[in-house]
Amino acid sequence: MERFKVIERETKTKAYSKEGLGAATKIDPKEKEKEEITIWLSVSASANYYNIITSIVVIYRLNIILSVAVMSLYVCYIGCSIAHHIYRC
């Protein structure tokens, strides 16, 4: 009976009355949960995107460091082989 009274009261309120305007701000629990999940997914996705971008930056930095190290080893190897060739002859 109580449920019926609540439903009847909600259907009888006029749209632009104080009760009707206040009722517009009420959100269905399922809609509220859906909105919270949507916000959580959005925040999680942006956090994951940030983590991916930072990982890519770290990989690029390591790649640059590795390239410099390999190039310096290669230059050292060439220098040593030239020096060996000069002293050998």
Protein Blocks (a to p, Z undefined) as FASTA:
>chain_A
ZZmmmmmmmmmpcfklmklmmmmmpccfklmmmmmmmmmmmmmmmmmmmmmmmmmmmmmm
mmmmmmmmmmmmmmmmmmmmmmmmmmmZZ
